[in-house]
Amino acid sequence: MSQQTSPPRPRVSRRLAAIAESATLAVDAKAKALKAAGRPVIGFGAGEPDFPTPEAIVEAAVAAVRDPANHRYTPAAGLPALREAIAAKTLRDSGYEVRPQDVLVTNGGKQAVFQAFASIVDPGDEVLLPAPYWTTYPEAVRLAGGVPVEVFAGVDQGYLVTVEQLEAARTERTKVLLFCSPSNPTGAVYSPEQTEEIGRWALEHGIWVVTDEIYEHLTYDDAVFTPIQRVVPELVDTSIVLNGVAKTYAMTGWRVGWMIGPADVIKAATNFQSHLTSNVANVSQRAAIAALTGDLTAVEAMRSAFDRRRRTMVERLSAIDGVVVPAPQGAFYAYPSVEGLLGRTIRGVTPTTSAELAALILEQVEVAVVPGEAFGPSGFLRLSYALGDEDLVEGVSRIQKLLAEAS
């Protein structure tokens, strides 16, 4: 008798095999590898401040290293002192009260994003993602078993979605809205009125709001950060706030984020984290306490530098024929539309997508940018201005000269 053979089983689980690599980190890694090889590459890929972590925070970490108490495990939810500091900081900066027990400290903002969706999303639940969106959001939704639903707002809307668009995308399976203001990747900032309108729409339809507020201190001109829970306090039982120290305090490598939410959600996420990572490194938590309880002098100095770089980048990119750049009002990214360049020939190459244009820019002038495909539709580029002034001017100048050849 012939023996039947079973088809080979996949070596990597379908769940993880379906995850796309972080496009922003991939671009940053490629730029750093080329630079390490001696190439004069300038990278606009990573959202990482070029400033050192403020000295007072570093000194707090040095002292923490010497304390044996910080050589041990801590509660999975985080050091009580840090949870209290986060609650106090929320009252100071956002204008509403939260209880320390409703705070969960995570290993960076990304872990908070994933755990937020894992806590409230079941298989088949739909999550509305205003686009352009940060590249990690849809992957975190899918990992939780959810279905990301893109709601796109283009240049003509300043990258800000409307309640009408959200309502058109809503179905009986819609459970969550992701809200990010100031926005990565566009730098768009919703006004207090827009924020309240969206919050009340979510409340009316029983839709959870996951609000990412990690760029809260980085706004420019007359834009203001508006916490959605402050203008719609009734959302307190159906919203999760995500934040961290990475962007505000130049602490990307310290890996401290947090989520704030209803007691049952925080308990579930804490149980999950207790099996996933146990707790955040104690030294990093001590550094975060110093950051959150200190003054904002260093933060304002960094914000002023970002503002200067923002204006320089927008001015230079706007001078390129075929490029449209809405002035970012927050974060540290410009998100120009390059649709006017697609289909035009540059040095013998005719890019038809922003991914192809980004590859051409890297190959021809050694400048790394992230294509729009990482954040939604093609036709856009994301450039971070969280890098030194000289590199910024040099990098954009190279792009200007190259794209001026388009015909």
Secondary structure by P-SEA (a helix, b strand, c coil): cbbbbcccccccccccccccccaaaaaaaaaaaaaaacccccccccccccccccaaaaaaaaaaaacccccccccccccaaaaaaaaaaaaacccbbbbcccccccccaaaaaaaaaaacccccbbbbbccccccaaaaaaaaacbbbbbbbbcccccccccaaaaaaaccccccbbbbbcccccccccccaaaaaaaaaaaaaabbbbbccccccccccccbbbbccccccccccccccccccccccccccccccccccccaaaaaaaaaaaaaccccccaaaaaaaaaaaaccaaaaaaaaaaaaaaaaaaaaaaaaccccccccccccbbbbbbccccccccccccccccaaaaaaaaaaacbbbbbcccccccccbbbbbccccaaaaaaaaaaaaaaacccc
